[in-house]
Amino acid sequence: MQIYLARNNEQAGPYSLEQVNQMLASGQVVLTDLAWHEGMSEWKPLGDLTNGQLVYQPHFSPFQNQTVQSRSEATTTSSSQQNKSAWANHNQPARSTVAFQLASVNKRVLAKIIDILLLWLPSSFIFSQFVSPEFMRKYQAIAGQSVMPTPTQQEQMLNLLGTLPSTAYWAVGIYALLYFAGQAFLLYKSGQSVGKKALKIKIIDEQNGQIPQLTRSFLIRSIVFIIINYFAFFFIIIDFAFIFSERRRTLHDRLAKTLVVDANN
């Protein structure tokens, strides 16, 4: 089997299956590098072919395997001479310092919890400074009437919130603005939010393994989904359920074309 690799629009190869697995193990090739071999209709990330593992074990029928092996043996020499790598004009791919390891579900969940707490705990504290004991009694009286608020209760709650001074909303709004600005800066610099930095994981581009653009790492992954979840809370469950799919990609990962990997190295 002859396998071709590509990174940043530069092609290298052909390589044998054994060579590819050796390069995966050593970190010369990463899961976000593209790969193609006979039998594939298009280039795909190695991570798709290996299911996130650092070893590629393709499945062929016995007849197909024999055909591929014989063809590979017959053409290895000529192909090696004719297909000079655009990767620095040699048959070795650009060296990467590490092979990316997908972040565990536990790490991703804990990182998200940290980010949420950093937003809501200070916001709640700031808001509470403008709330009187009388306001809290009225609020608890309305909220305690039923689990699911009726339209009448919702109207009463809105009227009650309207009695708070505008400075309460301004104070919370300013904190939220500073929070998101700080998170955006961290994502731009390292692909990590505060929670991800604490858990030593980061966001990378699924194609080239680099830190993605801010429009994808922040606007699409965070802001867009916060807005969607505000209007459709159940969407959080649907989004999270996809983390158990191939390469642990949630819906916002797929939309932003990103992966979340360990950043220990």
LOVEXNU-600499 format. One record per residue (C-alpha): residue number from 1; residue in three letters; x, y, z. Coordinates in steps of 0.5 Angstrom, whole numbers. Example, Ala and Ser with C-alpha at 12.3 -4.5 7.8 and 13.67 -1.06 7.14 Angstrom:
<num: 1 | residuo: ALA | X: 25 | Y: -9 | Z: 16>
<num: 2 | residuo: SER | X: 27 | Y: -2 | Z: 14>
***
This chain:
<num: 1 | residuo: MET | X: 0 | Y: 0 | Z: 0>
<num: 2 | residuo: GLN | X: 3 | Y: 7 | Z: -2>
<num: 3 | residuo: ILE | X: 0 | Y: 13 | Z: 3>
<num: 4 | residuo: TYR | X: 1 | Y: 20 | Z: 1>
<num: 5 | residuo: LEU | X: 1 | Y: 25 | Z: 6>
<num: 6 | residuo: ALA | X: -1 | Y: 33 | Z: 6>
<num: 7 | residuo: ARG | X: 0 | Y: 39 | Z: 10>
<num: 8 | residuo: ASN | X: -1 | Y: 46 | Z: 9>
<num: 9 | residuo: ASN | X: -2 | Y: 45 | Z: 2>
<num: 10 | residuo: GLU | X: 4 | Y: 41 | Z: 1>
<num: 11 | residuo: GLN | X: 4 | Y: 34 | Z: -1>
<num: 12 | residuo: ALA | X: 9 | Y: 28 | Z: 1>
<num: 13 | residuo: GLY | X: 10 | Y: 21 | Z: 0>
<num: 14 | residuo: PRO | X: 9 | Y: 15 | Z: -2>
<num: 15 | residuo: TYR | X: 10 | Y: 12 | Z: 4>
<num: 16 | residuo: SER | X: 9 | Y: 5 | Z: 7>
<num: 17 | residuo: LEU | X: 4 | Y: 3 | Z: 12>
<num: 18 | residuo: GLU | X: 9 | Y: 1 | Z: 17>
<num: 19 | residuo: GLN | X: 13 | Y: 8 | Z: 15>
<num: 20 | residuo: VAL | X: 6 | Y: 12 | Z: 17>
<num: 21 | residuo: ASN | X: 5 | Y: 8 | Z: 23>
<num: 22 | residuo: GLN | X: 12 | Y: 10 | Z: 25>
<num: 23 | residuo: MET | X: 12 | Y: 17 | Z: 24>
<num: 24 | residuo: LEU | X: 5 | Y: 17 | Z: 28>
<num: 25 | residuo: ALA | X: 8 | Y: 14 | Z: 34>
<num: 26 | residuo: SER | X: 14 | Y: 19 | Z: 33>
<num: 27 | residuo: GLY | X: 10 | Y: 25 | Z: 32>
<num: 28 | residuo: GLN | X: 13 | Y: 27 | Z: 25>
<num: 29 | residuo: VAL | X: 6 | Y: 26 | Z: 23>
<num: 30 | residuo: VAL | X: 0 | Y: 28 | Z: 27>
<num: 31 | residuo: LEU | X: -8 | Y: 26 | Z: 27>
<num: 32 | residuo: THR | X: -10 | Y: 33 | Z: 23>
<num: 33 | residuo: ASP | X: -5 | Y: 31 | Z: 17>
<num: 34 | residuo: LEU | X: -9 | Y: 29 | Z: 11>
<num: 35 | residuo: ALA | X: -8 | Y: 22 | Z: 8>
<num: 36 | residuo: TRP | X: -10 | Y: 19 | Z: 1>
<num: 37 | residuo: HIS | X: -9 | Y: 12 | Z: -1>
<num: 38 | residuo: GLU | X: -12 | Y: 7 | Z: -7>
<num: 39 | residuo: GLY | X: -19 | Y: 6 | Z: -5>
<num: 40 | residuo: MET | X: -20 | Y: 13 | Z: -2>
<num: 41 | residuo: SER | X: -25 | Y: 18 | Z: -6>
<num: 42 | residuo: GLU | X: -22 | Y: 24 | Z: -3>
<num: 43 | residuo: TRP | X: -17 | Y: 26 | Z: 2>
<num: 44 | residuo: LYS | X: -18 | Y: 25 | Z: 10>
<num: 45 | residuo: PRO | X: -15 | Y: 27 | Z: 16>
<num: 46 | residuo: LEU | X: -11 | Y: 21 | Z: 19>
<num: 47 | residuo: GLY | X: -15 | Y: 22 | Z: 25>
<num: 48 | residuo: ASP | X: -21 | Y: 20 | Z: 21>
<num: 49 | residuo: LEU | X: -18 | Y: 14 | Z: 19>
<num: 50 | residuo: THR | X: -15 | Y: 12 | Z: 25>
<num: 51 | residuo: ASN | X: -21 | Y: 14 | Z: 30>
<num: 52 | residuo: GLY | X: -17 | Y: 18 | Z: 34>
<num: 53 | residuo: GLN | X: -11 | Y: 13 | Z: 35>
<num: 54 | residuo: LEU | X: -4 | Y: 14 | Z: 33>
<num: 55 | residuo: VAL | X: -4 | Y: 7 | Z: 29>
<num: 56 | residuo: TYR | X: -7 | Y: 6 | Z: 22>
<num: 57 | residuo: GLN | X: -10 | Y: -1 | Z: 21>
<num: 58 | residuo: PRO | X: -14 | Y: -1 | Z: 14>
<num: 59 | residuo: HIS | X: -19 | Y: -6 | Z: 13>
<num: 60 | residuo: PHE | X: -18 | Y: -9 | Z: 6>
<num: 61 | residuo: SER | X: -21 | Y: -16 | Z: 3>
<num: 62 | residuo: PRO | X: -16 | Y: -21 | Z: 2>
<num: 63 | residuo: PHE | X: -16 | Y: -20 | Z: -6>
<num: 64 | residuo: GLN | X: -16 | Y: -12 | Z: -5>
<num: 65 | residuo: ASN | X: -10 | Y: -13 | Z: -1>
<num: 66 | residuo: GLN | X: -6 | Y: -18 | Z: -5>
<num: 67 | residuo: THR | X: -8 | Y: -13 | Z: -11>
<num: 68 | residuo: VAL | X: -5 | Y: -7 | Z: -7>
<num: 69 | residuo: GLN | X: 1 | Y: -10 | Z: -4>
<num: 70 | residuo: SER | X: 3 | Y: -13 | Z: -11>
<num: 71 | residuo: ARG | X: 2 | Y: -6 | Z: -14>
<num: 72 | residuo: SER | X: 6 | Y: -3 | Z: -9>
<num: 73 | residuo: GLU | X: 12 | Y: -7 | Z: -10>
<num: 74 | residuo: ALA | X: 12 | Y: -6 | Z: -17>
<num: 75 | residuo: THR | X: 12 | Y: 1 | Z: -17>
<num: 76 | residuo: THR | X: 15 | Y: 3 | Z: -11>
<num: 77 | residuo: THR | X: 22 | Y: 5 | Z: -14>
<num: 78 | residuo: SER | X: 19 | Y: 9 | Z: -20>
<num: 79 | residuo: SER | X: 14 | Y: 13 | Z: -16>
<num: 80 | residuo: SER | X: 19 | Y: 15 | Z: -11>
<num: 81 | residuo: GLN | X: 23 | Y: 18 | Z: -16>
<num: 82 | residuo: GLN | X: 17 | Y: 21 | Z: -20>
<num: 83 | residuo: ASN | X: 13 | Y: 24 | Z: -14>
<num: 84 | residuo: LYS | X: 18 | Y: 29 | Z: -10>
<num: 85 | residuo: SER | X: 15 | Y: 31 | Z: -4>
<num: 86 | residuo: ALA | X: 13 | Y: 39 | Z: -4>
<num: 87 | residuo: TRP | X: 15 | Y: 38 | Z: 3>
<num: 88 | residuo: ALA | X: 22 | Y: 41 | Z: 3>
<num: 89 | residuo: ASN | X: 23 | Y: 37 | Z: -3>
<num: 90 | residuo: HIS | X: 24 | Y: 30 | Z: 1>
<num: 91 | residuo: ASN | X: 20 | Y: 24 | Z: 3>
<num: 92 | residuo: GLN | X: 20 | Y: 26 | Z: 10>
<num: 93 | residuo: PRO | X: 14 | Y: 30 | Z: 13>
<num: 94 | residuo: ALA | X: 15 | Y: 37 | Z: 16>
<num: 95 | residuo: ARG | X: 17 | Y: 35 | Z: 23>
<num: 96 | residuo: SER | X: 12 | Y: 36 | Z: 29>
<num: 97 | residuo: THR | X: 14 | Y: 37 | Z: 36>
<num: 98 | residuo: VAL | X: 8 | Y: 33 | Z: 39>
<num: 99 | residuo: ALA | X: 3 | Y: 28 | Z: 36>
<num: 100 | residuo: PHE | X: -4 | Y: 31 | Z: 38>
<num: 101 | residuo: GLN | X: -8 | Y: 27 | Z: 43>
<num: 102 | residuo: LEU | X: -15 | Y: 28 | Z: 44>
<num: 103 | residuo: ALA | X: -18 | Y: 31 | Z: 50>
<num: 104 | residuo: SER | X: -22 | Y: 27 | Z: 55>
<num: 105 | residuo: VAL | X: -29 | Y: 28 | Z: 56>
<num: 106 | residuo: ASN | X: -28 | Y: 29 | Z: 63>
<num: 107 | residuo: LYS | X: -23 | Y: 35 | Z: 62>
<num: 108 | residuo: ARG | X: -27 | Y: 38 | Z: 57>
<num: 109 | residuo: VAL | X: -33 | Y: 38 | Z: 62>
<num: 110 | residuo: LEU | X: -29 | Y: 41 | Z: 68>
<num: 111 | residuo: ALA | X: -26 | Y: 46 | Z: 63>
<num: 112 | residuo: LYS | X: -33 | Y: 48 | Z: 61>
<num: 113 | residuo: ILE | X: -36 | Y: 48 | Z: 68>
<num: 114 | residuo: ILE | X: -30 | Y: 53 | Z: 70>
<num: 115 | residuo: ASP | X: -31 | Y: 58 | Z: 65>
<num: 116 | residuo: ILE | X: -39 | Y: 58 | Z: 67>
<num: 117 | residuo: LEU | X: -37 | Y: 59 | Z: 74>
<num: 118 | residuo: LEU | X: -33 | Y: 65 | Z: 72>
<num: 119 | residuo: LEU | X: -38 | Y: 68 | Z: 69>
<num: 120 | residuo: TRP | X: -44 | Y: 67 | Z: 73>
<num: 121 | residuo: LEU | X: -41 | Y: 67 | Z: 80>
<num: 122 | residuo: PRO | X: -38 | Y: 74 | Z: 80>
<num: 123 | residuo: SER | X: -44 | Y: 76 | Z: 76>
<num: 124 | residuo: SER | X: -49 | Y: 74 | Z: 81>
<num: 125 | residuo: PHE | X: -45 | Y: 77 | Z: 87>
<num: 126 | residuo: ILE | X: -45 | Y: 84 | Z: 83>
<num: 127 | residuo: PHE | X: -53 | Y: 83 | Z: 82>
<num: 128 | residuo: SER | X: -54 | Y: 81 | Z: 89>
<num: 129 | residuo: GLN | X: -51 | Y: 88 | Z: 91>
<num: 130 | residuo: PHE | X: -57 | Y: 92 | Z: 88>
<num: 131 | residuo: VAL | X: -62 | Y: 87 | Z: 91>
<num: 132 | residuo: SER | X: -66 | Y: 89 | Z: 97>
<num: 133 | residuo: PRO | X: -69 | Y: 84 | Z: 102>
<num: 134 | residuo: GLU | X: -76 | Y: 86 | Z: 100>
<num: 135 | residuo: PHE | X: -74 | Y: 84 | Z: 93>
<num: 136 | residuo: MET | X: -72 | Y: 77 | Z: 95>
<num: 137 | residuo: ARG | X: -78 | Y: 76 | Z: 99>
<num: 138 | residuo: LYS | X: -82 | Y: 78 | Z: 93>
<num: 139 | residuo: TYR | X: -78 | Y: 74 | Z: 88>
<num: 140 | residuo: GLN | X: -78 | Y: 68 | Z: 92>
<num: 141 | residuo: ALA | X: -86 | Y: 68 | Z: 93>
<num: 142 | residuo: ILE | X: -87 | Y: 68 | Z: 85>
<num: 143 | residuo: ALA | X: -81 | Y: 63 | Z: 84>
<num: 144 | residuo: GLY | X: -84 | Y: 58 | Z: 89>
<num: 145 | residuo: GLN | X: -91 | Y: 58 | Z: 86>
<num: 146 | residuo: SER | X: -89 | Y: 53 | Z: 81>
<num: 147 | residuo: VAL | X: -84 | Y: 49 | Z: 78>
<num: 148 | residuo: MET | X: -85 | Y: 51 | Z: 71>
<num: 149 | residuo: PRO | X: -87 | Y: 59 | Z: 71>
<num: 150 | residuo: THR | X: -94 | Y: 61 | Z: 68>
<num: 151 | residuo: PRO | X: -95 | Y: 67 | Z: 64>
<num: 152 | residuo: THR | X: -98 | Y: 71 | Z: 69>
<num: 153 | residuo: GLN | X: -92 | Y: 69 | Z: 74>
<num: 154 | residuo: GLN | X: -87 | Y: 71 | Z: 68>
<num: 155 | residuo: GLU | X: -90 | Y: 77 | Z: 67>
<num: 156 | residuo: GLN | X: -90 | Y: 79 | Z: 75>
<num: 157 | residuo: MET | X: -82 | Y: 77 | Z: 75>
<num: 158 | residuo: LEU | X: -81 | Y: 82 | Z: 69>
<num: 159 | residuo: ASN | X: -85 | Y: 87 | Z: 73>
<num: 160 | residuo: LEU | X: -81 | Y: 86 | Z: 79>
<num: 161 | residuo: LEU | X: -74 | Y: 86 | Z: 75>
<num: 162 | residuo: GLY | X: -76 | Y: 92 | Z: 73>
<num: 163 | residuo: THR | X: -76 | Y: 95 | Z: 80>
<num: 164 | residuo: LEU | X: -68 | Y: 95 | Z: 80>
<num: 165 | residuo: PRO | X: -64 | Y: 101 | Z: 78>
<num: 166 | residuo: SER | X: -61 | Y: 101 | Z: 71>
<num: 167 | residuo: THR | X: -54 | Y: 101 | Z: 75>
<num: 168 | residuo: ALA | X: -55 | Y: 94 | Z: 77>
<num: 169 | residuo: TYR | X: -55 | Y: 91 | Z: 69>
<num: 170 | residuo: TRP | X: -50 | Y: 96 | Z: 67>
<num: 171 | residuo: ALA | X: -45 | Y: 93 | Z: 73>
<num: 172 | residuo: VAL | X: -47 | Y: 86 | Z: 70>
<num: 173 | residuo: GLY | X: -46 | Y: 88 | Z: 63>
<num: 174 | residuo: ILE | X: -39 | Y: 91 | Z: 64>
<num: 175 | residuo: TYR | X: -37 | Y: 85 | Z: 68>
<num: 176 | residuo: ALA | X: -39 | Y: 80 | Z: 62>
<num: 177 | residuo: LEU | X: -36 | Y: 85 | Z: 57>
<num: 178 | residuo: LEU | X: -29 | Y: 84 | Z: 61>
<num: 179 | residuo: TYR | X: -30 | Y: 77 | Z: 62>
<num: 180 | residuo: PHE | X: -31 | Y: 75 | Z: 54>
<num: 181 | residuo: ALA | X: -26 | Y: 80 | Z: 52>
<num: 182 | residuo: GLY | X: -21 | Y: 76 | Z: 57>
<num: 183 | residuo: GLN | X: -23 | Y: 69 | Z: 54>
<num: 184 | residuo: ALA | X: -23 | Y: 72 | Z: 47>
<num: 185 | residuo: PHE | X: -16 | Y: 74 | Z: 48>
<num: 186 | residuo: LEU | X: -13 | Y: 68 | Z: 51>
<num: 187 | residuo: LEU | X: -17 | Y: 64 | Z: 45>
<num: 188 | residuo: TYR | X: -13 | Y: 68 | Z: 40>
<num: 189 | residuo: LYS | X: -6 | Y: 67 | Z: 44>
<num: 190 | residuo: SER | X: -6 | Y: 60 | Z: 46>
<num: 191 | residuo: GLY | X: -13 | Y: 57 | Z: 44>
<num: 192 | residuo: GLN | X: -15 | Y: 56 | Z: 51>
<num: 193 | residuo: SER | X: -20 | Y: 59 | Z: 55>
<num: 194 | residuo: VAL | X: -19 | Y: 60 | Z: 63>
<num: 195 | residuo: GLY | X: -22 | Y: 53 | Z: 64>
<num: 196 | residuo: LYS | X: -18 | Y: 50 | Z: 58>
<num: 197 | residuo: LYS | X: -12 | Y: 53 | Z: 61>
<num: 198 | residuo: ALA | X: -13 | Y: 50 | Z: 68>
<num: 199 | residuo: LEU | X: -14 | Y: 43 | Z: 65>
<num: 200 | residuo: LYS | X: -9 | Y: 44 | Z: 60>
<num: 201 | residuo: ILE | X: -13 | Y: 43 | Z: 54>
<num: 202 | residuo: LYS | X: -13 | Y: 47 | Z: 48>
<num: 203 | residuo: ILE | X: -17 | Y: 48 | Z: 41>
<num: 204 | residuo: ILE | X: -14 | Y: 47 | Z: 35>
<num: 205 | residuo: ASP | X: -16 | Y: 47 | Z: 27>
<num: 206 | residuo: GLU | X: -18 | Y: 40 | Z: 25>
<num: 207 | residuo: GLN | X: -14 | Y: 41 | Z: 18>
<num: 208 | residuo: ASN | X: -7 | Y: 44 | Z: 20>
<num: 209 | residuo: GLY | X: -7 | Y: 43 | Z: 28>
<num: 210 | residuo: GLN | X: -6 | Y: 51 | Z: 29>
<num: 211 | residuo: ILE | X: -9 | Y: 55 | Z: 33>
<num: 212 | residuo: PRO | X: -16 | Y: 57 | Z: 29>
<num: 213 | residuo: GLN | X: -18 | Y: 64 | Z: 28>
<num: 214 | residuo: LEU | X: -22 | Y: 68 | Z: 33>
<num: 215 | residuo: THR | X: -28 | Y: 68 | Z: 29>
<num: 216 | residuo: ARG | X: -28 | Y: 60 | Z: 30>
<num: 217 | residuo: SER | X: -25 | Y: 59 | Z: 36>
<num: 218 | residuo: PHE | X: -29 | Y: 65 | Z: 40>
<num: 219 | residuo: LEU | X: -35 | Y: 67 | Z: 36>
<num: 220 | residuo: ILE | X: -38 | Y: 61 | Z: 33>
<num: 221 | residuo: ARG | X: -36 | Y: 56 | Z: 39>
<num: 222 | residuo: SER | X: -38 | Y: 61 | Z: 44>
<num: 223 | residuo: ILE | X: -42 | Y: 67 | Z: 43>
<num: 224 | residuo: VAL | X: -47 | Y: 63 | Z: 37>
<num: 225 | residuo: PHE | X: -48 | Y: 57 | Z: 42>
<num: 226 | residuo: ILE | X: -50 | Y: 62 | Z: 48>
<num: 227 | residuo: ILE | X: -55 | Y: 65 | Z: 44>
<num: 228 | residuo: ILE | X: -58 | Y: 59 | Z: 41>
<num: 229 | residuo: ASN | X: -58 | Y: 56 | Z: 48>
<num: 230 | residuo: TYR | X: -61 | Y: 62 | Z: 51>
<num: 231 | residuo: PHE | X: -67 | Y: 61 | Z: 46>
<num: 232 | residuo: ALA | X: -67 | Y: 53 | Z: 46>
<num: 233 | residuo: PHE | X: -64 | Y: 50 | Z: 53>
<num: 234 | residuo: PHE | X: -65 | Y: 43 | Z: 50>
<num: 235 | residuo: PHE | X: -60 | Y: 44 | Z: 45>
<num: 236 | residuo: ILE | X: -54 | Y: 44 | Z: 50>
<num: 237 | residuo: ILE | X: -56 | Y: 37 | Z: 51>
<num: 238 | residuo: ILE | X: -56 | Y: 35 | Z: 44>
<num: 239 | residuo: ASP | X: -49 | Y: 39 | Z: 43>
<num: 240 | residuo: PHE | X: -46 | Y: 35 | Z: 49>
<num: 241 | residuo: ALA | X: -48 | Y: 28 | Z: 46>
<num: 242 | residuo: PHE | X: -44 | Y: 29 | Z: 40>
<num: 243 | residuo: ILE | X: -38 | Y: 29 | Z: 45>
<num: 244 | residuo: PHE | X: -38 | Y: 21 | Z: 45>
<num: 245 | residuo: SER | X: -38 | Y: 21 | Z: 37>
<num: 246 | residuo: GLU | X: -32 | Y: 20 | Z: 33>
<num: 247 | residuo: ARG | X: -26 | Y: 25 | Z: 35>
<num: 248 | residuo: ARG | X: -30 | Y: 27 | Z: 41>
<num: 249 | residuo: ARG | X: -33 | Y: 33 | Z: 37>
<num: 250 | residuo: THR | X: -39 | Y: 37 | Z: 39>
<num: 251 | residuo: LEU | X: -44 | Y: 40 | Z: 35>
<num: 252 | residuo: HIS | X: -40 | Y: 47 | Z: 36>
<num: 253 | residuo: ASP | X: -33 | Y: 43 | Z: 34>
<num: 254 | residuo: ARG | X: -36 | Y: 41 | Z: 28>
<num: 255 | residuo: LEU | X: -39 | Y: 48 | Z: 26>
<num: 256 | residuo: ALA | X: -32 | Y: 51 | Z: 28>
<num: 257 | residuo: LYS | X: -28 | Y: 46 | Z: 24>
<num: 258 | residuo: THR | X: -24 | Y: 45 | Z: 31>
<num: 259 | residuo: LEU | X: -21 | Y: 39 | Z: 35>
<num: 260 | residuo: VAL | X: -20 | Y: 40 | Z: 43>
<num: 261 | residuo: VAL | X: -13 | Y: 36 | Z: 45>
<num: 262 | residuo: ASP | X: -9 | Y: 36 | Z: 51>
<num: 263 | residuo: ALA | X: -4 | Y: 41 | Z: 51>
<num: 264 | residuo: ASN | X: 1 | Y: 38 | Z: 56>
<num: 265 | residuo: ASN | X: 7 | Y: 39 | Z: 52>
***
